[in-house]
Amino acid sequence: MTKIELTTFIKGQASDAFELSLNIDFHMESVKNTNEKAISGVTSGQISLGQSVTFRGKHFGLFLTHTSKIVQMVKNQSFTDVMTKGHFTYFVHQHLFEQNDGIVKMTDILKYKVPYGFLGKILDSLFIKSHIHNFLEERNQQIKNHLEKC
């Protein structure tokens, strides 16, 4: 099992970061470099508790699909999405939001497991973990940039 934890500090309100993180249209805009599109489930606007979205995007030179469902949500504080269909054997992504004196501490905790046993572990350590970390970092930077210029 691999764990990625990433913290981003944003000048603004937790409620705004929370809402923007659940916005499918903003997600697609913020990850243009992977040509990611919502192709089923909630394909635009806000996704909510119990709803799913399937994204199709280009990763490692291949178009891959990934379906996630929002399984936990505390308004303006946290939500968790779980992969229900995709290329991992396990994928759970927690999104946490803490407000403190005009600063939002936005934390991603992603735990996943790749298939293919020993070969999967090698691929994860060589390529997959850094790709996912960079993907999350870029997305969080887009959220930060958007909210701080508003």
C-alpha positions in Angstrom: 0.0 0.0 0.0 1.3 3.4 -0.9 0.3 6.6 0.9 0.7 10.1 -0.4 0.0 13.0 2.0 0.0 16.5 0.6 -0.8 19.8 2.4 -1.6 23.1 0.7 -2.1 26.4 2.4 -4.6 28.8 0.8 -5.5 32.4 1.8 -9.3 32.2 1.9 -12.2 30.2 3.3 -12.4 26.5 3.8 -16.0 26.5 2.4 -14.7 27.9 -0.9 -11.8 25.3 -1.1 -14.3 22.6 -0.2 -16.8 23.6 -2.9 -14.2 24.1 -5.6 -12.7 20.7 -4.8 -16.1 19.1 -5.5 -16.6 20.9 -8.8 -16.3 18.6 -11.8 -15.9 21.5 -14.3 -13.1 23.0 -12.3 -11.4 19.6 -12.0 -11.3 19.2 -15.7 -10.0 22.7 -16.2 -7.3 22.2 -13.5 -5.9 19.1 -15.1 -5.9 20.0 -18.7 -2.4 18.5 -19.2 -4.0 15.0 -18.9 -6.9 15.9 -21.1 -9.2 14.5 -18.4 -12.9 14.5 -19.1 -15.9 13.4 -17.0 -17.6 10.8 -19.2 -20.3 9.3 -16.9 -22.0 9.8 -13.6 -21.8 13.5 -12.5 -20.2 15.1 -15.5 -20.5 18.8 -14.6 -21.2 21.0 -11.6 -20.9 19.8 -8.0 -20.6 16.2 -7.0 -22.2 15.2 -3.7 -22.3 12.4 -1.2 -23.3 9.1 -2.7 -22.6 10.2 -6.3 -20.0 8.9 -8.7 -18.0 10.3 -11.6 -15.9 8.5 -14.3 -13.0 10.4 -15.7 -11.1 9.5 -18.8 -7.6 11.0 -19.1 -4.2 10.5 -20.6 -1.6 9.1 -18.1 1.6 7.4 -19.1 0.7 7.9 -22.8 -2.5 5.9 -22.4 -6.1 6.9 -22.1 -7.3 5.5 -18.8 -10.7 5.6 -17.0 -11.2 5.9 -13.3 -14.6 5.9 -11.4 -14.8 7.3 -7.9 -17.7 7.6 -5.5 -18.1 10.1 -2.7 -18.6 7.9 0.4 -18.1 10.4 3.2 -18.7 14.1 3.6 -18.8 16.7 6.3 -19.6 20.1 4.7 -16.6 22.4 4.5 -14.4 20.0 6.5 -13.9 16.8 4.6 -14.9 14.3 2.0 -13.6 11.0 0.9 -13.8 9.4 -2.6 -13.2 5.7 -3.2 -12.4 4.1 -6.6 -15.2 1.8 -7.7 -13.7 0.9 -11.1 -10.2 1.6 -12.4 -6.6 0.3 -12.6 -5.8 0.1 -8.9 -6.7 -2.7 -6.6 -7.4 -0.1 -3.8 -7.8 3.6 -4.0 -9.1 5.9 -1.2 -8.6 9.7 -1.3 -9.4 11.8 1.8 -9.8 15.6 1.4 -9.5 17.6 4.6 -10.1 21.3 5.1 -9.2 23.3 8.2 -9.8 27.0 8.7 -7.4 29.1 10.8 -7.2 32.9 10.7 -8.0 33.4 7.0 -5.8 30.5 6.0 -7.1 27.1 4.8 -5.0 24.0 5.4 -6.1 21.7 2.6 -4.7 18.2 3.1 -5.0 15.2 0.7 -4.4 11.7 2.1 -4.3 9.2 -0.7 -3.8 5.5 -0.1 -3.7 3.1 -3.1 -2.4 -0.2 -4.1 -1.2 -1.2 -7.6 -1.9 -4.6 -9.2 0.8 -6.9 -10.6 2.5 -7.9 -7.4 6.3 -7.3 -7.3 6.3 -5.7 -10.8 3.5 -3.3 -9.7 5.6 -2.3 -6.7 8.6 -1.5 -8.9 6.4 0.5 -11.3 4.9 2.4 -8.4 8.3 3.3 -7.0 9.7 4.3 -10.4 6.8 6.1 -12.0 3.3 5.9 -10.5 3.8 7.5 -7.1 5.6 10.5 -8.5 3.0 10.9 -11.2 0.1 10.9 -8.8 1.9 13.2 -6.4 2.6 15.7 -9.2 -1.0 15.4 -10.4 -2.3 16.2 -7.0 0.2 19.0 -6.5 -0.7 20.6 -9.8 -4.5 20.4 -9.0 -4.0 21.9 -5.6 -1.9 24.7 -7.0 -4.8 25.4 -9.4 -7.3 25.5 -6.5 -4.9 27.9 -4.6 -4.4 30.2 -7.6 -8.1 30.4 -8.3 -9.1 31.1 -4.8 -6.3 33.6 -4.0 -7.1 35.8 -7.0 -10.8 35.9 -6.3 
